[in-house]
């Protein structure tokens, strides 16, 4: 559909409920992985979750999805892919810790 802050927005139809949704995809590989970028994204998610305005798209949910989760399921042998997976696992752990401890200053 378009690009917004941090990422791209796509139209998707949920196979279970048949409704159309706007899905914003934020790729940390493109935006860089830092506590600052994670904090900005989590703040945006929290802001959207609390927003209730007739001129804004209603927020439904957010989730973390590492790129290796959506892959083919084939074993990873390439050192670059192994390093990427380890970085993504660290990023997920860091995000979980930041959200759990509310360390979003």
Secondary structure, DSSP 8 states (H G I E B T S, - for coil): -EEETTEEEEEEE-TTT--EEEEEE--HHHH---HHHHHHHHHHHHHHHH---TTS----------GGGSS-------HHHHHHHHHHHHHHHHHHHHHHTT---
